[in-house]
Amino acid sequence: MAKAPVLTPRADDFPRWYQDLINKAELADNGPVRGTMVIRPYGYGLWERMQAEMDARIKETGTENAYFPLLIPQSYLTREADHVEGFAPELAVVTHGGGKELEEPAVVRPTSETIVNEYFSKWVQSYRDLPLLINQWANVVRWELRPRLFLRTSEFLWQEGHTAHATYEEARDFAARIQREVYGDFLENVLAIDFVSGRKTVKERFAGAVNTLTLESMMGDGKALQMVTSHELGQNFAKAFNTRYLSKEGTQELVWQTSWGSTTRMIGALVMTHGDDDGLRVPPRLAQVQVVVLAIKGDEAVLAKVHELGDRLKAAGLRVRVDDRTDVPFGRRAVDWELKGVPVRVEIGPRDLENGTAMLARRIPGGKEPVAIDALVGMLPVLLEEDQALLLKQSRERRESRTTDVSTIQEAAEAAVAGGWARIPWATLGEEGEARLAEQSLTVRCLIAEDGSVPDDGDAPGNVAIVARAY
């Protein structure tokens, strides 16, 4: 009888495979309230690495971290009509506190534009106070009707940036800079996930924004996932909260603003982009454990060697875990580390020690081979960079091979339903075609220019729409 697979094969049931992997790789559990999640230590370790990498990039732009309250007076959200209309179905509202009904209900933040602007209006007095560049790492709540761990949960973790500028051009350029230098660089060079950078249609843009920029990636099943967004808010919130500054000419002017965010959804993207039927494959630059050194048996000399090698690899700058749990069967431990996607396993037993070798198992390209123990310190950094590049290459090749240029709305729908993306001229599709696609649960993920760049105008001649099913 054939041995049952550890995970449901992706080709059989992609959603079940996803849930299996999150469970068996110990990334997260469902929380006690529907739509919430408990992020387990291994999953949270991935988020911490993402935070560190993005936080460094955010600070390079001159943005500083701050913190704003979880509870927002309900009246704040009513000041910007489009914003409150966009979020109304998702709001969680607190009506009682301390055993009494509150004089004014408080909304659990779905995003912080309103409360941030309440304070921006106090902090900004003069052109000398601009630009004001703030970011916060926080949680938000958006009541989710169809939850799925990491992808759509009622509470999730994220960073949200909020900025105020003296001119429209400064705000526009800063939103684009965040998209390019923070998010794009992080996705490509850390997560090894390919993407298309574009602008959202009017229907898909953020509630209260005048323009939304997005990075869209293709998952392993051909569906799209919105990875991150960066919004030009224009002066909508500035008008609602009277956020003004005294210009050099002595006149009172409204500020121009941006907001931008990335979430724990990226852990789900990591799973669906790089995972295979054996589990996760974590990009080496992201991995909190790049190399695990396993003792096959509890032999004293073997245990001494795995710890010595672990120390040498750590001294070489690698993130290393020594697995000396020889009371747990070796096969089980090897499968667990494979499920978790650790890029490299180094396995040492008594026979390996006699030969001065170790068994090197590479998770990303696959395969095992004996290697001289003394060669590992010099070899592994090079192999890890090769593996990082391979994941990005595979992600890009998937998108390119499964994206079809089409000329009709019907062809666009057929390509997306078949498990790929369609590129269709926006002049052919338009808002009417977008509405027709929505009837089949298909969306325009973004608009791009003919040359693949981000268009300056949503209706610019030559714009191309990316059509797909999406998470």
C-alpha positions as CSV (number, residue, x, y, z in Angstrom):
1,M,0.0,0.0,0.0
2,A,1.4,3.4,-1.0
3,K,2.3,5.7,1.9
4,A,-0.2,8.6,2.4
5,P,1.3,12.0,1.5
6,V,2.0,14.4,4.4
7,L,0.1,17.1,2.6
8,T,-2.8,17.1,0.2
9,P,-1.2,17.4,-3.3
10,R,-1.6,20.9,-4.7
11,A,-2.9,19.5,-8.0
12,D,-5.7,17.7,-6.2
13,D,-7.0,20.5,-4.0
14,F,-4.9,23.7,-3.7
15,P,-7.0,25.3,-0.9
16,R,-6.8,22.1,1.2
17,W,-3.0,21.9,0.5
18,Y,-2.7,25.5,1.8
19,Q,-4.6,24.7,5.0
20,D,-2.6,21.5,5.5
21,L,0.7,23.3,5.1
22,I,-0.1,26.1,7.5
23,N,-1.2,23.5,10.1
24,K,1.6,21.0,9.7
25,A,4.4,23.6,9.3
26,E,3.1,25.2,12.5
27,L,2.5,28.6,11.2
28,A,-1.0,29.4,12.6
29,D,-4.2,28.2,14.1
30,N,-7.7,29.5,13.9
31,G,-8.6,31.8,16.8
32,P,-11.6,31.4,19.1
33,V,-13.6,34.2,17.5
34,R,-14.5,33.4,13.9
35,G,-12.1,35.1,11.5
36,T,-9.3,35.5,13.9
37,M,-6.0,33.7,14.0
38,V,-3.3,32.6,16.5
39,I,0.1,33.0,14.8
40,R,2.5,30.3,16.1
41,P,6.2,31.0,16.8
42,Y,7.5,29.7,13.5
43,G,4.9,31.8,11.6
44,Y,5.6,34.8,13.8
45,G,9.3,34.4,13.2
46,L,8.7,34.9,9.5
47,W,6.7,38.0,10.2
48,E,9.5,39.4,12.5
49,R,12.0,38.9,9.6
50,M,9.6,40.7,7.2
51,Q,9.1,43.5,9.7
52,A,12.9,44.0,10.1
53,E,13.5,44.1,6.4
54,M,10.7,46.4,5.6
55,D,11.2,48.6,8.7
56,A,14.8,49.3,7.6
57,R,13.6,50.3,4.1
58,I,10.8,52.5,5.4
59,K,13.3,54.3,7.7
60,E,15.6,54.9,4.7
61,T,12.9,57.1,3.2
62,G,13.1,59.4,6.3
63,T,9.8,58.0,7.8
64,E,9.6,57.5,11.6
65,N,7.6,55.0,13.6
66,A,4.8,56.1,15.9
67,Y,1.7,54.6,17.5
68,F,-1.9,55.6,17.4
69,P,-4.8,54.2,19.4
70,L,-6.8,51.0,18.6
71,L,-10.1,52.7,19.4
72,I,-11.3,55.6,17.2
73,P,-14.3,57.7,17.9
74,Q,-17.1,56.8,15.5
75,S,-17.6,60.4,14.5
76,Y,-14.1,60.6,13.0
77,L,-15.0,58.1,10.3
78,T,-18.1,60.0,9.2
79,R,-16.0,63.1,8.3
80,E,-14.8,61.6,5.0
81,A,-17.8,60.2,3.1
82,D,-16.1,57.9,0.6
83,H,-13.9,56.5,3.4
84,V,-16.7,55.6,5.8
85,E,-18.8,54.2,3.0
86,G,-16.0,51.9,1.9
87,F,-15.4,50.5,5.3
88,A,-18.9,50.5,6.8
89,P,-19.6,46.8,6.2
90,E,-16.3,45.8,7.8
91,L,-16.4,47.8,11.1
92,A,-16.4,46.4,14.6
93,V,-17.9,48.9,17.0
94,V,-17.5,49.1,20.8
95,T,-20.7,50.4,22.5
96,H,-20.0,49.5,26.1
97,G,-16.9,49.9,28.4
98,G,-16.4,49.6,32.1
99,G,-19.9,48.2,32.5
100,K,-21.6,51.3,31.0
101,E,-22.8,52.4,27.6
102,L,-20.3,54.7,26.0
103,E,-21.4,58.3,25.2
104,E,-20.0,57.8,21.7
105,P,-19.3,54.4,20.2
106,A,-15.7,53.6,19.3
107,V,-14.7,51.9,16.2
108,V,-11.9,49.3,16.4
109,R,-9.5,50.7,13.8
110,P,-9.9,49.2,10.3
111,T,-7.1,51.6,9.2
112,S,-5.9,54.9,10.8
113,E,-6.3,57.7,8.2
114,T,-8.9,59.5,10.4
115,I,-7.2,59.4,13.7
116,V,-3.8,60.2,12.2
117,N,-5.3,63.2,10.5
118,E,-6.8,64.4,13.8
119,Y,-3.3,64.7,15.1
120,F,-1.6,65.8,11.8
121,S,-3.9,68.8,12.0
122,K,-2.4,69.7,15.4
123,W,1.2,68.9,14.5
124,V,1.4,70.7,11.1
125,Q,1.4,74.5,11.5
126,S,4.0,75.7,8.9
127,Y,5.7,74.6,5.7
128,R,8.7,73.9,8.0
129,D,6.8,71.0,9.5
130,L,6.5,69.2,6.1
131,P,6.9,66.6,4.9
132,L,5.5,64.8,7.9
133,L,6.3,61.1,7.5
134,I,4.9,58.6,10.0
135,N,4.6,54.8,10.1
136,Q,3.1,52.4,12.6
137,W,3.3,48.7,13.2
138,A,-0.1,47.6,14.6
139,N,-3.1,45.4,14.3
140,V,-6.4,46.3,12.6
141,V,-9.9,44.7,12.5
142,R,-12.0,44.4,9.4
143,W,-15.0,42.0,9.9
144,E,-14.3,39.3,7.4
145,L,-17.2,37.1,6.0
146,R,-15.0,34.5,4.3
147,P,-11.9,34.1,6.4
148,R,-8.8,32.2,5.4
149,L,-5.7,32.1,7.5
150,F,-3.2,34.9,6.6
151,L,-5.1,35.9,3.5
152,R,-8.3,37.2,4.9
153,T,-8.8,37.4,8.7
154,S,-10.9,39.7,10.8
155,E,-7.8,40.9,12.7
156,F,-4.4,41.1,11.1
157,L,-1.0,42.7,11.7
158,W,0.4,45.3,9.4
159,Q,2.4,48.5,9.0
160,E,0.6,51.6,7.8
161,G,2.4,54.7,6.6
162,H,0.8,58.1,6.7
163,T,2.4,61.3,5.2
164,A,1.6,64.9,4.7
165,H,3.3,67.1,2.0
166,A,3.3,70.6,0.8
167,T,2.4,69.8,-2.9
168,Y,0.5,67.3,-4.9
169,E,3.7,66.4,-6.8
170,E,5.6,65.6,-3.6
171,A,2.9,63.4,-2.3
172,R,2.5,61.6,-5.7
173,D,6.3,61.0,-5.9
174,F,6.5,59.7,-2.3
175,A,3.7,57.2,-2.8
176,A,5.5,55.9,-5.9
177,R,8.8,55.8,-4.0
178,I,7.3,53.7,-1.3
179,Q,5.9,51.3,-3.9
180,R,9.3,51.0,-5.6
181,E,12.0,51.4,-3.0
182,V,10.3,49.8,0.0
183,Y,7.7,47.3,-1.3
184,G,9.1,46.4,-4.7
185,D,12.6,46.0,-3.4
186,F,11.5,43.9,-0.5
187,L,9.3,41.5,-2.6
188,E,12.0,41.0,-5.2
189,N,15.1,40.9,-3.1
190,V,13.9,39.3,0.1
191,L,10.7,37.3,-0.6
192,A,11.8,36.4,-4.1
193,I,8.3,37.0,-5.3
194,D,7.7,38.4,-8.8
195,F,5.1,41.1,-9.3
196,V,3.4,43.5,-11.6
197,S,3.4,47.1,-10.5
198,G,0.3,49.1,-11.6
199,R,-2.5,51.4,-10.6
200,K,-5.9,50.3,-9.5
201,T,-9.1,51.2,-11.5
202,V,-11.5,53.7,-10.0
203,K,-13.7,50.7,-8.8
204,E,-10.8,49.0,-7.1
205,R,-9.0,52.0,-5.5
206,F,-8.8,52.6,-1.7
207,A,-11.8,54.3,-0.2
208,G,-11.0,58.0,0.1
209,A,-8.0,57.9,-2.3
210,V,-7.5,59.7,-5.6
211,N,-5.1,57.0,-6.8
212,T,-4.0,53.6,-5.6
213,L,-0.8,51.9,-6.6
214,T,-0.5,48.1,-6.2
215,L,1.9,45.2,-6.6
216,E,0.1,42.1,-7.8
217,S,1.7,38.6,-7.7
218,M,0.6,35.3,-9.2
219,M,0.2,32.4,-6.7
220,G,0.9,28.8,-7.5
221,D,-2.6,28.1,-8.7
222,G,-2.6,31.1,-11.1
223,K,-4.7,33.4,-9.0
224,A,-3.6,36.9,-8.2
225,L,-2.9,38.3,-4.8
226,Q,-2.7,42.0,-4.0
227,M,0.6,42.1,-2.1
228,V,0.8,45.8,-1.0
229,T,-0.8,49.1,-1.9
230,S,0.3,52.8,-1.8
231,H,-2.4,55.5,-2.0
232,E,-2.4,59.1,-3.1
233,L,-5.1,60.6,-0.8
234,G,-5.1,64.0,-2.5
235,Q,-6.6,66.6,-0.1
236,N,-9.7,64.5,0.9
237,F,-8.7,63.9,4.5
238,A,-7.0,67.3,4.8
239,K,-10.3,69.0,4.0
240,A,-12.2,66.8,6.4
241,F,-9.8,67.4,9.3
242,N,-8.7,70.9,8.3
243,T,-5.1,69.9,8.1
244,R,-3.4,73.1,6.9
245,Y,0.0,74.7,6.9
246,L,1.3,78.3,6.6
247,S,3.2,78.5,3.3
248,K,6.4,80.5,2.6
249,E,4.2,83.1,1.0
250,G,2.1,83.4,4.2
251,T,-1.0,81.7,3.0
252,Q,-2.9,78.9,4.6
253,E,-2.8,75.8,2.4
254,L,-4.2,72.3,2.7
255,V,-1.6,69.5,2.8
256,W,-1.4,66.6,0.3
257,Q,-1.3,63.1,1.7
258,T,-0.4,59.5,1.2
259,S,-1.0,56.2,3.0
260,W,0.4,52.8,2.4
261,G,0.4,49.4,3.9
262,S,1.6,45.7,3.9
263,T,0.2,42.9,6.1
264,T,0.6,39.4,7.4
265,R,-1.1,38.4,4.1
266,M,2.5,38.2,2.8
267,I,3.0,35.0,4.8
268,G,0.1,33.5,2.9
269,A,1.7,34.7,-0.3
270,L,5.0,33.1,0.7
271,V,3.2,29.8,1.2
272,M,1.2,29.9,-2.1
273,T,4.1,31.2,-4.2
274,H,7.0,29.0,-3.1
275,G,5.4,26.0,-1.4
276,D,5.4,22.6,-3.0
277,D,3.9,19.2,-2.2
278,D,6.6,18.7,0.5
279,G,5.9,22.0,2.4
280,L,7.2,25.5,2.5
281,R,10.3,26.7,0.7
282,V,11.5,29.8,2.5
283,P,13.8,32.3,0.7
284,P,17.2,32.2,2.4
285,R,17.3,36.0,2.9
286,L,14.0,35.8,4.7
287,A,14.5,32.5,6.7
288,Q,15.0,32.8,10.4
289,V,16.7,29.5,10.1
290,Q,18.8,29.2,7.0
291,V,20.6,26.1,8.0
292,V,19.7,23.3,10.4
293,V,22.4,20.9,11.5
294,L,21.0,17.6,12.5
295,A,22.6,14.9,14.6
296,I,21.3,11.6,13.2
297,K,22.2,9.6,16.3
298,G,23.0,10.5,19.9
299,D,26.7,9.5,19.6
300,E,28.8,11.8,21.8
301,A,31.3,12.6,19.0
302,V,28.4,13.3,16.6
303,L,26.8,15.7,19.1
304,A,30.1,17.5,19.6
305,K,30.6,17.9,15.8
306,V,27.1,19.2,15.1
307,H,27.5,21.9,17.8
308,E,31.0,22.8,16.6
309,L,29.8,23.1,13.0
310,G,26.8,25.1,14.1
311,D,29.0,27.6,15.9
312,R,31.3,27.9,12.9
313,L,28.4,28.5,10.6
314,K,26.9,31.1,12.9
315,A,30.4,32.8,13.1
316,A,30.2,33.0,9.3
317,G,27.0,35.1,9.5
318,L,24.4,32.4,8.9
319,R,21.2,31.9,10.9
320,V,21.6,28.3,12.2
321,R,19.7,25.9,14.3
322,V,21.3,22.7,15.8
323,D,18.9,19.8,16.1
324,D,20.3,17.4,18.6
325,R,16.9,15.9,19.6
326,T,18.0,12.4,19.1
327,D,15.2,11.1,21.3
328,V,12.9,12.0,18.3
329,P,13.3,9.7,15.2
330,F,15.6,11.2,12.6
331,G,13.1,10.7,9.8
332,R,10.4,12.7,11.6
333,R,12.7,15.5,12.3
334,A,13.9,15.7,8.7
335,V,10.3,15.8,7.4
336,D,9.4,18.5,9.9
337,W,12.3,20.7,8.7
338,E,11.3,20.1,5.1
339,L,7.7,21.1,5.9
340,K,9.0,24.3,7.5
341,G,11.0,25.1,4.3
342,V,14.4,25.6,5.9
343,P,16.7,26.1,2.9
344,V,19.5,23.7,3.9
345,R,19.8,20.7,6.1
346,V,23.2,19.3,7.1
347,E,22.9,15.8,8.5
348,I,25.7,14.1,10.4
349,G,25.9,10.6,11.8
350,P,28.7,8.3,13.0
351,R,29.5,7.0,9.5
352,D,29.6,10.6,8.1
353,L,32.0,11.6,10.9
354,E,34.4,8.7,10.1
355,N,34.5,10.0,6.4
356,G,34.8,13.7,7.4
357,T,31.6,14.3,5.4
358,A,28.0,15.4,6.0
359,M,24.9,14.9,4.0
360,L,23.8,18.2,2.4
361,A,20.0,18.5,1.6
362,R,18.9,21.5,-0.3
363,R,15.2,22.3,0.1
364,I,14.7,24.8,-2.8
365,P,16.2,23.0,-5.8
366,G,15.9,19.6,-4.0
367,G,18.5,16.8,-3.8
368,K,21.0,15.5,-1.4
369,E,24.8,14.8,-1.6
370,P,27.7,14.1,0.7
371,V,30.0,17.1,1.2
372,A,33.2,17.5,3.2
373,I,32.4,19.1,6.5
374,D,35.3,21.5,6.3
375,A,34.0,22.8,3.0
376,L,30.5,23.8,4.3
377,V,31.5,27.2,5.8
378,G,32.7,28.5,2.5
379,M,30.1,26.7,0.4
380,L,26.8,27.4,2.1
381,P,26.6,31.2,1.6
382,V,27.1,30.8,-2.1
383,L,24.4,28.0,-2.3
384,L,21.9,30.1,-0.4
385,E,22.3,33.0,-2.8
386,E,21.8,30.6,-5.7
387,D,18.6,29.3,-4.1
388,Q,17.3,32.8,-3.5
389,A,17.8,33.6,-7.2
390,L,16.1,30.3,-8.2
391,L,12.9,31.1,-6.3
392,L,12.6,34.5,-7.9
393,K,13.2,33.0,-11.4
394,Q,10.6,30.3,-10.8
395,S,8.0,32.9,-9.6
396,R,8.7,35.1,-12.7
397,E,8.5,32.2,-15.1
398,R,5.2,31.1,-13.7
399,R,3.6,34.5,-14.3
400,E,5.1,35.0,-17.7
401,S,4.1,31.5,-18.9
402,R,0.5,31.8,-17.6
403,T,-0.2,35.4,-18.8
404,T,-2.1,35.6,-22.1
405,D,-2.5,38.7,-24.4
406,V,-6.2,38.8,-25.5
407,S,-8.3,41.2,-27.5
408,T,-11.9,40.5,-26.3
409,I,-13.6,40.4,-22.9
410,Q,-14.6,36.8,-23.5
411,E,-11.0,35.8,-24.1
412,A,-10.0,37.6,-20.9
413,A,-12.6,35.7,-18.9
414,E,-11.6,32.4,-20.4
415,A,-7.9,32.9,-19.6
416,A,-8.6,33.9,-16.0
417,V,-11.0,31.0,-15.4
418,A,-8.5,28.6,-16.8
419,G,-6.0,29.6,-14.1
420,G,-4.0,32.4,-15.5
421,W,-3.9,36.1,-16.1
422,A,-5.1,38.0,-19.1
423,R,-3.7,41.3,-20.6
424,I,-6.3,43.3,-22.5
425,P,-6.3,46.9,-23.7
426,W,-8.2,49.0,-21.2
427,A,-9.8,50.9,-24.1
428,T,-11.4,47.6,-25.1
429,L,-12.5,46.6,-21.6
430,G,-13.4,49.8,-19.8
431,E,-15.6,50.1,-16.8
432,E,-18.5,48.4,-18.6
433,G,-16.3,45.4,-19.3
434,E,-14.9,45.4,-15.8
435,A,-18.5,45.2,-14.5
436,R,-19.2,42.2,-16.8
437,L,-16.1,40.4,-15.5
438,A,-17.2,41.0,-11.9
439,E,-20.3,38.9,-12.6
440,Q,-17.9,36.0,-13.0
441,S,-15.9,36.9,-9.9
442,L,-13.0,38.2,-12.1
443,T,-11.3,41.5,-11.4
444,V,-9.0,44.0,-13.0
445,R,-6.0,43.7,-10.8
446,C,-4.3,46.8,-12.1
447,L,-3.6,49.0,-15.1
448,I,-0.2,49.2,-16.6
449,A,1.3,51.2,-19.5
450,E,2.1,49.5,-22.8
451,D,5.8,49.3,-21.8
452,G,4.9,47.6,-18.5
453,S,5.5,50.8,-16.4
454,V,2.9,52.4,-14.0
455,P,0.7,54.8,-16.0
456,D,0.4,58.4,-14.9
457,D,-3.3,58.4,-15.7
458,G,-5.9,55.6,-15.4
459,D,-7.3,56.5,-18.9
460,A,-4.0,57.1,-20.6
461,P,-3.9,55.8,-24.3
462,G,-2.4,52.4,-24.5
463,N,-3.2,51.3,-20.9
464,V,-3.4,47.6,-20.4
465,A,-5.6,45.8,-17.9
466,I,-4.5,42.7,-16.0
467,V,-7.5,40.5,-15.4
468,A,-7.5,37.5,-13.0
469,R,-9.3,35.6,-10.3
470,A,-8.0,36.9,-7.0
471,Y,-7.7,36.0,-3.3
